[in-house]
Amino acid sequence: MADLPDAFFLPTHSGSLFCLYHAPQGPVLRGQVLHLHPFAEELNTCRRISAQCARALAAAGFAVLQFDMYGCGDSVGDFGDATWTDWLNNAHDAQEELQRRAGEPTEAAPLWLWGVRSGTLMTADMLKDMNVPCHVLWWQPVVSGQQVLQQWLRLDAAKEWLSKDKERIEATPSLSEQLKRGQDVHVGGYRISPELARELNTLHLAPSRPQTPGQGKLVSMDISASPSSPPPGITRQAQIWQDQGWQPHLQSVTCGTFWQQFSSTDPSDLIDASLACVR
Amino acid sequence: MKHVLRVLDDALHLQEQALAFDVNTPLLGSLPELDSMAAVALITGLENHFGVTFDEADLNADTFATVGSLCRLVQAYVSPP
């Protein structure tokens, strides 16, 4: 039976961040993986399957660090006070902690940034300040921060799309209007600050700097309940990364769309495919 | 349309039923799975899949009327006139 992960709080400038370190099993260290979680409710819906994959990676010889960013999960702070800049700093702090435990990444045991959903935007943003070479793994990527924000705000707007009462719709100032006026908004149990909204609107899933050709792998898992091919949106994105020297590998896996709701989906195919790509 | 049906099937957890829908299949009012949460999952899924961002003004009850109206929305963004 695999060892239990080491649970601890990492002191950072933001405060204490909850971390789970999965030590690599077996005699050979194959690499190190930093998990970058999605935000708001998707952190909760993805937690079980991310943890399952982290354990599988550790069993295969990878050192894996999962951590909750400021105001998220079991870490200090309130989601409504968090900014993207805080989260980016948290991610770099966590990467340093992973390196402290697992050692300097090498060609034989490289670093992977593993982004899930909106966490994929963090992989792209981290690269601009990374001083060690790394590869990137995405699970069901999101192409822009604007999409993330809209998805949250739409939880409120959607009931109006499905209604035919147009007068009522026009009478209420939209949440995006309130954010533009500098007011916090509340959606689906989360407070979103105008600062976070402003930062999200500037984020894109684009490589922030060119990569030495042949050095960086980009693996993207497209997840669907029925067999399919990689979607055109991600295929276009991968081309941009390829033009910047990255080696993209897009793969479709059959698995329930677990980030949309709590489910008992069996993620075996997704985990097996991810392991096969990072090995 | 195949792509739209796949995203619809995933978003509404229809277990491949949606793959057999045609342009005239009614959605809003006929498909009990299409509530506001599912509508967000559907619209976000389409945006991610096609790499586009819909204008809020284009999202209303008419958009969700049938498979055909949903396809027209996507078409307008994927290949603008």
Interface residues (C-beta under 8 A of the other chain):
Chain A: Q140 P141 V142 V143 S144 Q146 Q147 Q150 Q151 R154 L155 A157 A158 K159 W161 L162 S163 K164 K166 S174 S176 S224 A225 S226 S228 P231 P232 G233 I234 R236 Q237 G256 T257 Q260 Q261
Chain B: H3 R6 D9 D10 A11 H13 Q15 E16 L19 L28 L34 D35 S36 M37 A39 V40 A41 I43 T44 E47 N48 H49 F50 G51 V52 T53 E56 L59 N60 A61 T63 F64 V78
